[in-house]
Amino acid sequence: MNLIDALSAQTSLNESAPCARSFDVGGITDTIQRALASTGLDTQSGPMKGVTDTVHQALSRAGLTQRSAATDPQGAIVAGASRGIFTPDSHMDSPRFGRTAPAEQTYPGVFVSRSFTNDAGTRTYKLYIPASYLEQSGERVPLVVMLHGCTQSPDDFAAGTRMNELAEKHGFLVAYPAQAPNANGSKCWNWFRAEDQSRDRGEPSLIAGITREVASSYRVDERRIFVAGLSAGAAMAVILGATYPELYAGVGAHSGLPYGAAHDMSSAFNAMQGGMAPTGERNPLAPQTPHRRRFAQSVPTIVFHGDCDRTVDARNGTAIVEQATMVGTGEMRLRASVDEVAASDGRSFIRTVYADMTNQPVVEHWVIHGAGHAWSGGSSRGSFTDARGPDASVEMIRFFYWQ
């Protein structure tokens, strides 16, 4: 199968997927009630109570029904859409929109807090050092940089992805940069801002700086440094792969967006829904070369996306794959193989592997049927996870270790 046919098949599957049309009506009305209450208005009685009742009825008439707690036991996914994981500047920091993992570390290694500063500002980060590293004397180990989604924290993301557990098993370090609340009120990485999409500027320079600091301070194999993320974190991971291809040996993008998908908040919302950038609008900081030619140094990339993602449309996952494979340029000759897996006790998925002429996999695309905006195979101890899907953490590490 050639690359264009494989990508077309993935796109058609995304568009035809039978996704439920239920929605978090309770979350909407709760948000309205909090907004009214903050102005001193009583939402429990009198005329203001009728406002939320009317909204609830209107949503119901539109076919947007509320799921019960019995069908949403983890409280993180509602009809394939997470509660508030990303709007470019939303302030969904209520406990209703996600759980916070306990801060204590349950693995035998150590989880330390650090900070990094350069001309772009300061960001804190946490670093997990597995017990095997502490016991070794000289062996260099891989480093995985994990970028959380909106409203999340390093502790939350570590718990949900169980990446520290895998670090103990395989012996690698894990760095978790933390977005500063004063940089984005929802703690989203600012992937959609033009000034945060270029090398040696803004947030890419901060995360790359953290990566280099860890690599120089610990016994890191600089040939095996990887970056992965969820949602806004995945979009930033893709940016880092495009702008620092010599630093990162692989990229993992879960429910993310391609490089250059937006340049401001308005275009971000359009991109999240699978729309193309409006004619005439472009990132003024992007290289002045044709879009796909910017990726002549594409790094190996693994992409996960749920085909019922209502927050970031699954077409964005396809676009990441298109960039990584440089379809139509003739610069990278790949062979595509497609496997469709029907799970009996979990979510089925389609996996497309793009391999080079030596049969080395360089891009993988996982489309997970019925999944929403959440980390596939994650733990309920973290927010925005879907335990039913294939384990994205395990598969990312497998893919990275191939490189």
Secondary structure, 3 states (H helix, E strand, C coil): CCHHHHHHHHHHHHHHCCCCCCCCHHHHHHHHHHHHHHCCCCCCCCHHHHHHHHHHHHHHHCCCCCCCHHHCCCCCEECCEECCCCCCCCCCCCHHHCCCCCCCCCCCCEEEEEEEEECCEEEEEEEEECHHHHHCCCCCEEEEEEECCCCCCHHHHHHHHCHHHHHHHHCCEEEEECCCCCCCCCCCCCCCCHHHCCCCCHHHHHHHHHHHHHHHHCCEEEEEEEEEEECHHHHHHHHHHHHCCCCCCEEEEECCCCCCCCCCHHHHHHHHCCCCCCCCCCCCCCCCCCHHHHHCCCCCEEEEEECCCCCCCCHHHHHHHHHHHCCCCCCCCCEEEEEEECCCCCCCEEEEEEECCCCCEEEEEEEECCCCCCEECCCCCCCCEECCCCCHHHHHHHHHHHC
